[in-house]
Amino acid sequence: MTNLSVNLNKIALLRNARNAGIPSVVDAARVCIEAGAQGITVHPRPDGRHIRYSDVYEIADLLKNYPGIDFNIEGNPFPDFLEMVRMLKPHQCTLVPDAPEAFTSDHGWNLEEDAEGLRPIIEELRQRGIRVALFMDGDSAQWPQARALGADRVELYTEPYARAFERDDFQRTLTRFASAAGAAQAAGLGVNAGHDLNLNNLGPFCRIAGILEVSIGHALISDAFQIGLRNAVGAYLRVLAASS
C-alpha cells in the first residue's frame, strides 16, 4: 500500500491566525500518527506563513517517540533551511524549487538549469544519511539526470492531474503520470507524489504501480473540518446542556 504522509502546514496556518497556540501542530502530528499515518510532512517557508522552523524542531522531538514514522521536511534549499535539515536529520528531505513569494509550489525542478546547484546539496544530505527526493513535473523526461545527481526519489507534482480530474477528463493525464512513474522507476528512482490529491482523485492515481508515498495536506485538513465538525458542535452542546 502507498504510504500516507500528512502535511501539517494548514494546521499551522490556522494556529498563526491567533496568538493562543491552538490548534497545536504537535498535537495534530500525534493524532495523525495514532490514526495510522505512516509519515509527517512539513514545508517551512522563509516568511513563516504557516509551519515555522520552531515547529519543525518540536515535531522532530515528538517523533523520537515514534521511531517508525517517516519525517519528511520539504522546501527550497536556502541556507537556513539546509542548516535546519542538517541539525534534525529527517528520514527524507524533498527539495522543491518554490520562490519565497510563491503562493504554493507550482512546478518541479528543471535539471538542465538546476543540476549543478543541486549536486553538492544532494551529495551532502545523502552523506548525512538523509533520503533525498526531488519535486518534479509529471511531463519531465529528466529521470536519468535526477538519478545521476544522486536523488533517491522524485515527488511527482500532481496538480495537473487534480485539475484534469475536476474536469472529468483525466485518463490521458493519468496515463502520462503512469508513464512518468515507470520511467523514473526504470532510472532507479523511488516515486512519491503530492499536490492537490484528495479523497476523490487519490484512488485512481495510486493504482499507478509503485507509488511509495503521497504527501497530502490541504485537502486532508479541509476534510477533517467537514468530517469532524458535527462531532465538535455536539461536544459543545453537551457542555452547554450539562451546565444548565
C-alpha atoms as an extended CHARMM CRD file, in Angstrom:
* protein
*
       244  EXT
         1         1  MET       CA              0.0000000000        0.0000000000        0.0000000000  PROA      1               0.0000000000
         2         2  THR       CA              1.1350000000        3.5570000000       -0.7080000000  PROA      2               0.0000000000
         3         3  ASN       CA              2.1880000000        5.3340000000        2.4820000000  PROA      3               0.0000000000
         4         4  LEU       CA              0.3880000000        8.4790000000        3.6300000000  PROA      4               0.0000000000
         5         5  SER       CA              2.4690000000       11.4020000000        4.8890000000  PROA      5               0.0000000000
         6         6  VAL       CA              0.2790000000       14.1510000000        6.3380000000  PROA      6               0.0000000000
         7         7  ASN       CA              1.3820000000       17.7070000000        5.6140000000  PROA      7               0.0000000000
         8         8  LEU       CA              0.6550000000       19.8720000000        8.6650000000  PROA      8               0.0000000000
         9         9  ASN       CA              1.1150000000       23.3050000000        7.0790000000  PROA      9               0.0000000000
        10        10  LYS       CA             -2.5770000000       24.2100000000        7.1880000000  PROA      10              0.0000000000
        11        11  ILE       CA             -2.8100000000       23.3660000000       10.8950000000  PROA      11              0.0000000000
        12        12  ALA       CA             -0.0330000000       25.9090000000       11.4520000000  PROA      12              0.0000000000
        13        13  LEU       CA             -1.7440000000       28.4540000000        9.1930000000  PROA      13              0.0000000000
        14        14  LEU       CA             -4.8720000000       28.3430000000       11.3690000000  PROA      14              0.0000000000
        15        15  ARG       CA             -2.7710000000       28.4980000000       14.5360000000  PROA      15              0.0000000000
        16        16  ASN       CA             -0.9600000000       31.5660000000       13.2290000000  PROA      16              0.0000000000
        17        17  ALA       CA             -4.2350000000       33.4900000000       12.8490000000  PROA      17              0.0000000000
        18        18  ARG       CA             -4.2980000000       33.9650000000       16.6360000000  PROA      18              0.0000000000
        19        19  ASN       CA             -1.7470000000       34.0820000000       19.4390000000  PROA      19              0.0000000000
        20        20  ALA       CA             -3.3190000000       31.3480000000       21.5620000000  PROA      20              0.0000000000
        21        21  GLY       CA             -1.2240000000       28.4380000000       20.2750000000  PROA      21              0.0000000000
        22        22  ILE       CA             -4.2140000000       26.4620000000       19.0460000000  PROA      22              0.0000000000
        23        23  PRO       CA             -4.5650000000       24.2580000000       17.1870000000  PROA      23              0.0000000000
        24        24  SER       CA             -1.3000000000       22.6660000000       18.2350000000  PROA      24              0.0000000000
        25        25  VAL       CA              0.7980000000       21.4120000000       15.3570000000  PROA      25              0.0000000000
        26        26  VAL       CA              2.4760000000       18.8720000000       17.6300000000  PROA      26              0.0000000000
        27        27  ASP       CA             -0.8680000000       17.5530000000       18.8820000000  PROA      27              0.0000000000
        28        28  ALA       CA             -2.0590000000       17.3150000000       15.2780000000  PROA      28              0.0000000000
        29        29  ALA       CA              1.0240000000       15.2820000000       14.3710000000  PROA      29              0.0000000000
        30        30  ARG       CA              0.3140000000       12.9260000000       17.2600000000  PROA      30              0.0000000000
        31        31  VAL       CA             -3.3130000000       12.4660000000       16.1730000000  PROA      31              0.0000000000
        32        32  CYS       CA             -2.2680000000       11.7060000000       12.5930000000  PROA      32              0.0000000000
        33        33  ILE       CA              0.2670000000        9.1350000000       13.7450000000  PROA      33              0.0000000000
        34        34  GLU       CA             -2.1430000000        7.4410000000       16.1280000000  PROA      34              0.0000000000
        35        35  ALA       CA             -4.7510000000        7.3710000000       13.3530000000  PROA      35              0.0000000000
        36        36  GLY       CA             -2.3450000000        5.3320000000       11.2270000000  PROA      36              0.0000000000
        37        37  ALA       CA             -0.4690000000        7.8050000000        9.0230000000  PROA      37              0.0000000000
        38        38  GLN       CA              2.9670000000        6.4780000000        8.1410000000  PROA      38              0.0000000000
        39        39  GLY       CA              4.6210000000        9.8660000000        7.8690000000  PROA      39              0.0000000000
        40        40  ILE       CA              4.5700000000       13.5600000000        8.7090000000  PROA      40              0.0000000000
        41        41  THR       CA              5.4870000000       16.2640000000        6.1980000000  PROA      41              0.0000000000
        42        42  VAL       CA              6.3060000000       19.9150000000        6.8550000000  PROA      42              0.0000000000
        43        43  HSD       CA              7.1800000000       22.6100000000        4.3430000000  PROA      43              0.0000000000
        44        44  PRO       CA              8.5440000000       25.6740000000        6.1450000000  PROA      44              0.0000000000
        45        45  ARG       CA              8.9150000000       28.8050000000        4.0580000000  PROA      45              0.0000000000
        46        46  PRO       CA             11.1790000000       31.7730000000        4.7900000000  PROA      46              0.0000000000
        47        47  ASP       CA              8.2750000000       34.0570000000        5.7200000000  PROA      47              0.0000000000
        48        48  GLY       CA              6.9100000000       31.6480000000        8.3480000000  PROA      48              0.0000000000
        49        49  ARG       CA              3.4080000000       31.9670000000        6.9390000000  PROA      49              0.0000000000
        50        50  HSD       CA              2.4280000000       28.5440000000        8.2850000000  PROA      50              0.0000000000
        51        51  ILE       CA              4.9380000000       25.9860000000        9.5940000000  PROA      51              0.0000000000
        52        52  ARG       CA              7.7160000000       27.7830000000       11.4430000000  PROA      52              0.0000000000
        53        53  TYR       CA             11.2060000000       26.4490000000       11.9680000000  PROA      53              0.0000000000
        54        54  SER       CA             10.4120000000       26.1620000000       15.6890000000  PROA      54              0.0000000000
        55        55  ASP       CA              7.5080000000       23.8400000000       14.7860000000  PROA      55              0.0000000000
        56        56  VAL       CA              9.8320000000       21.6080000000       12.7990000000  PROA      56              0.0000000000
        57        57  TYR       CA             12.1220000000       21.1740000000       15.8050000000  PROA      57              0.0000000000
        58        58  GLU       CA              9.1650000000       20.4100000000       18.0820000000  PROA      58              0.0000000000
        59        59  ILE       CA              7.7620000000       17.8290000000       15.6790000000  PROA      59              0.0000000000
        60        60  ALA       CA             11.1850000000       16.2290000000       15.3660000000  PROA      60              0.0000000000
        61        61  ASP       CA             11.2910000000       15.9560000000       19.1510000000  PROA      61              0.0000000000
        62        62  LEU       CA              7.8420000000       14.3280000000       19.1890000000  PROA      62              0.0000000000
        63        63  LEU       CA              8.8580000000       11.8160000000       16.5400000000  PROA      63              0.0000000000
        64        64  LYS       CA             11.6100000000       10.4830000000       18.7690000000  PROA      64              0.0000000000
        65        65  ASN       CA              8.7270000000        8.6500000000       20.4700000000  PROA      65              0.0000000000
        66        66  TYR       CA              7.5710000000        7.1900000000       17.1390000000  PROA      66              0.0000000000
        67        67  PRO       CA             10.6650000000        5.6890000000       15.5170000000  PROA      67              0.0000000000
        68        68  GLY       CA              8.6710000000        4.0040000000       12.7500000000  PROA      68              0.0000000000
        69        69  ILE       CA              7.1950000000        7.2530000000       11.4510000000  PROA      69              0.0000000000
        70        70  ASP       CA              8.8280000000        8.8280000000        8.4160000000  PROA      70              0.0000000000
        71        71  PHE       CA              9.6720000000       12.5250000000        8.7780000000  PROA      71              0.0000000000
        72        72  ASN       CA              9.7620000000       14.4870000000        5.5230000000  PROA      72              0.0000000000
        73        73  ILE       CA             10.9850000000       18.0800000000        5.5080000000  PROA      73              0.0000000000
        74        74  GLU       CA             10.4560000000       19.7820000000        2.1770000000  PROA      74              0.0000000000
        75        75  GLY       CA             11.4080000000       23.1400000000        0.7840000000  PROA      75              0.0000000000
        76        76  ASN       CA             13.7670000000       25.1780000000       -1.3100000000  PROA      76              0.0000000000
        77        77  PRO       CA             17.3410000000       24.5170000000       -0.1360000000  PROA      77              0.0000000000
        78        78  PHE       CA             18.1060000000       28.0050000000        1.1060000000  PROA      78              0.0000000000
        79        79  PRO       CA             20.9400000000       28.2400000000        3.6980000000  PROA      79              0.0000000000
        80        80  ASP       CA             18.6740000000       28.4530000000        6.7770000000  PROA      80              0.0000000000
        81        81  PHE       CA             16.5940000000       25.5320000000        5.5150000000  PROA      81              0.0000000000
        82        82  LEU       CA             19.6680000000       23.3850000000        4.9480000000  PROA      82              0.0000000000
        83        83  GLU       CA             21.0750000000       24.2230000000        8.3660000000  PROA      83              0.0000000000
        84        84  MET       CA             17.8490000000       23.0110000000        9.9860000000  PROA      84              0.0000000000
        85        85  VAL       CA             17.8820000000       19.8090000000        7.9260000000  PROA      85              0.0000000000
        86        86  ARG       CA             21.4960000000       19.1710000000        8.9430000000  PROA      86              0.0000000000
        87        87  MET       CA             20.5540000000       19.5620000000       12.5910000000  PROA      87              0.0000000000
        88        88  LEU       CA             17.4500000000       17.3500000000       12.5150000000  PROA      88              0.0000000000
        89        89  LYS       CA             18.4660000000       14.6530000000       10.0060000000  PROA      89              0.0000000000
        90        90  PRO       CA             14.9330000000       13.7350000000        8.8890000000  PROA      90              0.0000000000
        91        91  HSD       CA             14.3100000000       10.4750000000        7.0990000000  PROA      91              0.0000000000
        92        92  GLN       CA             13.6320000000       12.3850000000        3.8880000000  PROA      92              0.0000000000
        93        93  CYS       CA             14.2910000000       15.8500000000        2.5210000000  PROA      93              0.0000000000
        94        94  THR       CA             12.2260000000       16.8010000000       -0.5060000000  PROA      94              0.0000000000
        95        95  LEU       CA             13.8300000000       19.6460000000       -2.4260000000  PROA      95              0.0000000000
        96        96  VAL       CA             11.2920000000       21.9830000000       -4.0350000000  PROA      96              0.0000000000
        97        97  PRO       CA             12.0790000000       24.9500000000       -6.3380000000  PROA      97              0.0000000000
        98        98  ASP       CA              9.5000000000       27.3530000000       -4.9470000000  PROA      98              0.0000000000
        99        99  ALA       CA             10.3700000000       31.0290000000       -4.7220000000  PROA      99              0.0000000000
       100       100  PRO       CA              9.9300000000       32.7070000000       -1.3110000000  PROA      100             0.0000000000
       101       101  GLU       CA              6.9600000000       34.7070000000       -2.5900000000  PROA      101             0.0000000000
       102       102  ALA       CA              5.2400000000       31.7150000000       -4.2490000000  PROA      102             0.0000000000
       103       103  PHE       CA              1.6520000000       31.1730000000       -3.0970000000  PROA      103             0.0000000000
       104       104  THR       CA              2.2230000000       27.4200000000       -3.2190000000  PROA      104             0.0000000000
       105       105  SER       CA              4.5180000000       25.0240000000       -5.0280000000  PROA      105             0.0000000000
       106       106  ASP       CA              3.6180000000       25.1520000000       -8.7080000000  PROA      106             0.0000000000
       107       107  HSD       CA              6.3990000000       23.4760000000      -10.6970000000  PROA      107             0.0000000000
       108       108  GLY       CA              9.2190000000       20.9960000000      -10.4300000000  PROA      108             0.0000000000
       109       109  TRP       CA             12.9620000000       21.2770000000      -10.9940000000  PROA      109             0.0000000000
       110       110  ASN       CA             14.4280000000       21.8230000000      -14.4620000000  PROA      110             0.0000000000
       111       111  LEU       CA             17.6130000000       19.8330000000      -14.1780000000  PROA      111             0.0000000000
       112       112  GLU       CA             19.0420000000       21.3290000000      -17.3490000000  PROA      112             0.0000000000
       113       113  GLU       CA             19.3020000000       24.5770000000      -15.3710000000  PROA      113             0.0000000000
       114       114  ASP       CA             19.4020000000       23.4620000000      -11.7470000000  PROA      114             0.0000000000
       115       115  ALA       CA             21.5880000000       20.3550000000      -11.7070000000  PROA      115             0.0000000000
       116       116  GLU       CA             24.8980000000       21.9130000000      -10.7630000000  PROA      116             0.0000000000
       117       117  GLY       CA             23.4030000000       23.8060000000       -7.8530000000  PROA      117             0.0000000000
       118       118  LEU       CA             21.6310000000       20.7100000000       -6.5820000000  PROA      118             0.0000000000
       119       119  ARG       CA             24.5200000000       18.2730000000       -6.9400000000  PROA      119             0.0000000000
       120       120  PRO       CA             26.5430000000       19.2520000000       -3.8280000000  PROA      120             0.0000000000
       121       121  ILE       CA             23.3810000000       19.6320000000       -1.7390000000  PROA      121             0.0000000000
       122       122  ILE       CA             22.1430000000       16.1560000000       -2.6280000000  PROA      122             0.0000000000
       123       123  GLU       CA             25.5760000000       14.6830000000       -2.0240000000  PROA      123             0.0000000000
       124       124  GLU       CA             25.8570000000       16.2620000000        1.4140000000  PROA      124             0.0000000000
       125       125  LEU       CA             22.3640000000       15.2500000000        2.5340000000  PROA      125             0.0000000000
       126       126  ARG       CA             22.8870000000       11.6550000000        1.4440000000  PROA      126             0.0000000000
       127       127  GLN       CA             26.2480000000       11.5380000000        3.2250000000  PROA      127             0.0000000000
       128       128  ARG       CA             24.3400000000       12.5240000000        6.3660000000  PROA      128             0.0000000000
       129       129  GLY       CA             22.0020000000        9.5730000000        5.8940000000  PROA      129             0.0000000000
       130       130  ILE       CA             19.0490000000       11.6050000000        4.6190000000  PROA      130             0.0000000000
       131       131  ARG       CA             16.9540000000       10.2570000000        1.7500000000  PROA      131             0.0000000000
       132       132  VAL       CA             16.6320000000       12.9250000000       -0.9490000000  PROA      132             0.0000000000
       133       133  ALA       CA             13.5980000000       13.4400000000       -3.1930000000  PROA      133             0.0000000000
       134       134  LEU       CA             13.3120000000       15.9920000000       -5.9860000000  PROA      134             0.0000000000
       135       135  PHE       CA              9.9720000000       17.6610000000       -6.7550000000  PROA      135             0.0000000000
       136       136  MET       CA              9.4370000000       17.0700000000      -10.4830000000  PROA      136             0.0000000000
       137       137  ASP       CA              6.8050000000       17.7450000000      -13.1250000000  PROA      137             0.0000000000
       138       138  GLY       CA              4.9280000000       14.7620000000      -14.4860000000  PROA      138             0.0000000000
       139       139  ASP       CA              5.8320000000       15.6700000000      -18.0670000000  PROA      139             0.0000000000
       140       140  SER       CA              9.5600000000       15.7560000000      -17.3260000000  PROA      140             0.0000000000
       141       141  ALA       CA             11.9070000000       13.3220000000      -19.0130000000  PROA      141             0.0000000000
       142       142  GLN       CA             14.8350000000       14.1060000000      -16.7130000000  PROA      142             0.0000000000
       143       143  TRP       CA             14.6790000000       10.9570000000      -14.6140000000  PROA      143             0.0000000000
       144       144  PRO       CA             18.1580000000        9.6740000000      -15.5450000000  PROA      144             0.0000000000
       145       145  GLN       CA             19.5920000000       13.1030000000      -14.7210000000  PROA      145             0.0000000000
       146       146  ALA       CA             17.8460000000       13.0680000000      -11.3300000000  PROA      146             0.0000000000
       147       147  ARG       CA             19.3380000000        9.6670000000      -10.5530000000  PROA      147             0.0000000000
       148       148  ALA       CA             22.7710000000       10.7250000000      -11.7780000000  PROA      148             0.0000000000
       149       149  LEU       CA             22.6520000000       13.6610000000       -9.3610000000  PROA      149             0.0000000000
       150       150  GLY       CA             22.1980000000       11.1610000000       -6.5340000000  PROA      150             0.0000000000
       151       151  ALA       CA             18.4890000000       11.6120000000       -5.8050000000  PROA      151             0.0000000000
       152       152  ASP       CA             16.8510000000        8.6170000000       -4.1780000000  PROA      152             0.0000000000
       153       153  ARG       CA             13.3000000000        9.5270000000       -5.1460000000  PROA      153             0.0000000000
       154       154  VAL       CA             11.2210000000       12.0240000000       -7.0590000000  PROA      154             0.0000000000
       155       155  GLU       CA              7.9300000000       13.5280000000       -5.9470000000  PROA      155             0.0000000000
       156       156  LEU       CA              5.5690000000       13.9480000000       -8.8820000000  PROA      156             0.0000000000
       157       157  TYR       CA              3.7730000000       17.3200000000       -8.8680000000  PROA      157             0.0000000000
       158       158  THR       CA              0.1770000000       16.1860000000       -9.2330000000  PROA      158             0.0000000000
       159       159  GLU       CA             -1.8350000000       19.4080000000       -9.5920000000  PROA      159             0.0000000000
       160       160  PRO       CA             -2.2540000000       18.9130000000      -13.3810000000  PROA      160             0.0000000000
       161       161  TYR       CA             -3.8160000000       15.5230000000      -12.6620000000  PROA      161             0.0000000000
       162       162  ALA       CA             -6.0940000000       17.0050000000       -9.9950000000  PROA      162             0.0000000000
       163       163  ARG       CA             -7.2950000000       19.7440000000      -12.3510000000  PROA      163             0.0000000000
       164       164  ALA       CA             -7.9730000000       17.1740000000      -15.1060000000  PROA      164             0.0000000000
       165       165  PHE       CA             -9.8950000000       15.0460000000      -12.5990000000  PROA      165             0.0000000000
       166       166  GLU       CA            -12.1230000000       18.0190000000      -11.7620000000  PROA      166             0.0000000000
       167       167  ARG       CA            -12.9390000000       18.3300000000      -15.4700000000  PROA      167             0.0000000000
       168       168  ASP       CA            -13.7060000000       14.5870000000      -15.6300000000  PROA      168             0.0000000000
       169       169  ASP       CA            -11.0910000000       14.3600000000      -18.3560000000  PROA      169             0.0000000000
       170       170  PHE       CA             -8.2100000000       12.7710000000      -16.5140000000  PROA      170             0.0000000000
       171       171  GLN       CA             -7.4670000000        9.4520000000      -18.1810000000  PROA      171             0.0000000000
       172       172  ARG       CA             -4.8930000000       10.8410000000      -20.6150000000  PROA      172             0.0000000000
       173       173  THR       CA             -3.2620000000       12.8310000000      -17.8420000000  PROA      173             0.0000000000
       174       174  LEU       CA             -3.2430000000        9.7790000000      -15.5930000000  PROA      174             0.0000000000
       175       175  THR       CA             -1.6180000000        7.7620000000      -18.3760000000  PROA      175             0.0000000000
       176       176  ARG       CA              1.1090000000       10.3950000000      -18.6840000000  PROA      176             0.0000000000
       177       177  PHE       CA              1.7680000000       10.2410000000      -14.9520000000  PROA      177             0.0000000000
       178       178  ALA       CA              1.8880000000        6.4450000000      -15.0810000000  PROA      178             0.0000000000
       179       179  SER       CA              4.4530000000        6.6730000000      -17.8740000000  PROA      179             0.0000000000
       180       180  ALA       CA              6.4690000000        9.1890000000      -15.8670000000  PROA      180             0.0000000000
       181       181  ALA       CA              6.4040000000        6.9640000000      -12.7890000000  PROA      181             0.0000000000
       182       182  GLY       CA              7.5060000000        3.9680000000      -14.8500000000  PROA      182             0.0000000000
       183       183  ALA       CA             10.3430000000        5.9140000000      -16.4590000000  PROA      183             0.0000000000
       184       184  ALA       CA             11.5100000000        7.2190000000      -13.0850000000  PROA      184             0.0000000000
       185       185  GLN       CA             11.4430000000        3.7220000000      -11.6260000000  PROA      185             0.0000000000
       186       186  ALA       CA             13.3480000000        2.3910000000      -14.6340000000  PROA      186             0.0000000000
       187       187  ALA       CA             16.0160000000        5.0190000000      -13.9320000000  PROA      187             0.0000000000
       188       188  GLY       CA             16.3830000000        3.6640000000      -10.3930000000  PROA      188             0.0000000000
       189       189  LEU       CA             14.2760000000        6.2330000000       -8.5500000000  PROA      189             0.0000000000
       190       190  GLY       CA             11.5580000000        5.7140000000       -5.9860000000  PROA      190             0.0000000000
       191       191  VAL       CA              8.3790000000        7.6450000000       -6.7480000000  PROA      191             0.0000000000
       192       192  ASN       CA              6.3580000000        9.8070000000       -4.3560000000  PROA      192             0.0000000000
       193       193  ALA       CA              3.5080000000       12.1270000000       -5.3180000000  PROA      193             0.0000000000
       194       194  GLY       CA              1.7610000000       15.1680000000       -3.9720000000  PROA      194             0.0000000000
       195       195  HSD       CA             -0.2070000000       18.3680000000       -4.5020000000  PROA      195             0.0000000000
       196       196  ASP       CA             -3.9880000000       18.6300000000       -4.5950000000  PROA      196             0.0000000000
       197       197  LEU       CA             -4.5790000000       14.9250000000       -4.1530000000  PROA      197             0.0000000000
       198       198  ASN       CA             -7.8500000000       14.3170000000       -2.2920000000  PROA      198             0.0000000000
       199       199  LEU       CA            -10.4060000000       11.6810000000       -1.3570000000  PROA      199             0.0000000000
       200       200  ASN       CA            -11.9320000000       11.7340000000       -4.8370000000  PROA      200             0.0000000000
       201       201  ASN       CA             -8.8470000000       11.5950000000       -7.0420000000  PROA      201             0.0000000000
       202       202  LEU       CA             -6.4070000000        9.6900000000       -4.8320000000  PROA      202             0.0000000000
       203       203  GLY       CA             -7.6570000000        6.1730000000       -5.5290000000  PROA      203             0.0000000000
       204       204  PRO       CA             -7.2590000000        6.2390000000       -9.3150000000  PROA      204             0.0000000000
       205       205  PHE       CA             -3.8420000000        7.8760000000       -9.0330000000  PROA      205             0.0000000000
       206       206  CYS       CA             -2.4860000000        5.3400000000       -6.5720000000  PROA      206             0.0000000000
       207       207  ARG       CA             -3.3860000000        2.4860000000       -8.8890000000  PROA      207             0.0000000000
       208       208  ILE       CA             -0.2140000000        3.5250000000      -10.6910000000  PROA      208             0.0000000000
       209       209  ALA       CA              2.2630000000        0.7970000000       -9.8440000000  PROA      209             0.0000000000
       210       210  GLY       CA              4.9220000000        1.5460000000       -7.2700000000  PROA      210             0.0000000000
       211       211  ILE       CA              3.8450000000        4.8960000000       -5.8180000000  PROA      211             0.0000000000
       212       212  LEU       CA              5.6740000000        4.7670000000       -2.4870000000  PROA      212             0.0000000000
       213       213  GLU       CA              4.2450000000        7.7810000000       -0.6770000000  PROA      213             0.0000000000
       214       214  VAL       CA              1.7000000000       10.5480000000       -1.0780000000  PROA      214             0.0000000000
       215       215  SER       CA              2.0220000000       13.8050000000        0.8380000000  PROA      215             0.0000000000
       216       216  ILE       CA             -1.3960000000       15.3680000000        1.4710000000  PROA      216             0.0000000000
       217       217  GLY       CA             -2.1880000000       18.4550000000        3.4940000000  PROA      217             0.0000000000
       218       218  HSD       CA             -4.7280000000       20.9920000000        2.2760000000  PROA      218             0.0000000000
       219       219  ALA       CA             -7.4320000000       18.5200000000        1.2400000000  PROA      219             0.0000000000
       220       220  LEU       CA             -6.9310000000       16.2590000000        4.2530000000  PROA      220             0.0000000000
       221       221  ILE       CA             -7.1500000000       19.1000000000        6.7540000000  PROA      221             0.0000000000
       222       222  SER       CA            -10.1930000000       20.5250000000        4.9420000000  PROA      222             0.0000000000
       223       223  ASP       CA            -11.8560000000       17.1070000000        5.0870000000  PROA      223             0.0000000000
       224       224  ALA       CA            -11.0350000000       16.8900000000        8.7830000000  PROA      224             0.0000000000
       225       225  PHE       CA            -13.1330000000       20.0100000000        9.3880000000  PROA      225             0.0000000000
       226       226  GLN       CA            -16.0390000000       18.5640000000        7.4540000000  PROA      226             0.0000000000
       227       227  ILE       CA            -15.8160000000       15.0820000000        8.9630000000  PROA      227             0.0000000000
       228       228  GLY       CA            -15.2810000000       16.3260000000       12.4940000000  PROA      228             0.0000000000
       229       229  LEU       CA            -17.4430000000       19.4390000000       12.5900000000  PROA      229             0.0000000000
       230       230  ARG       CA            -20.6210000000       17.6080000000       13.5970000000  PROA      230             0.0000000000
       231       231  ASN       CA            -18.7890000000       15.9620000000       16.4920000000  PROA      231             0.0000000000
       232       232  ALA       CA            -17.3000000000       19.2790000000       17.6170000000  PROA      232             0.0000000000
       233       233  VAL       CA            -20.6910000000       21.0210000000       17.6180000000  PROA      233             0.0000000000
       234       234  GLY       CA            -22.1660000000       18.1170000000       19.5430000000  PROA      234             0.0000000000
       235       235  ALA       CA            -19.4050000000       18.2820000000       22.1410000000  PROA      235             0.0000000000
       236       236  TYR       CA            -20.0410000000       21.9810000000       22.7610000000  PROA      236             0.0000000000
       237       237  LEU       CA            -23.7820000000       21.4090000000       23.0250000000  PROA      237             0.0000000000
       238       238  ARG       CA            -23.2160000000       18.6810000000       25.6180000000  PROA      238             0.0000000000
       239       239  VAL       CA            -21.1380000000       21.0810000000       27.7370000000  PROA      239             0.0000000000
       240       240  LEU       CA            -23.8700000000       23.6970000000       27.4950000000  PROA      240             0.0000000000
       241       241  ALA       CA            -26.5540000000       21.1810000000       28.4200000000  PROA      241             0.0000000000
       242       242  ALA       CA            -24.5800000000       19.9440000000       31.4170000000  PROA      242             0.0000000000
       243       243  SER       CA            -24.0920000000       23.4770000000       32.6920000000  PROA      243             0.0000000000
       244       244  SER       CA            -27.7950000000       24.4150000000       32.5010000000  PROA      244             0.0000000000
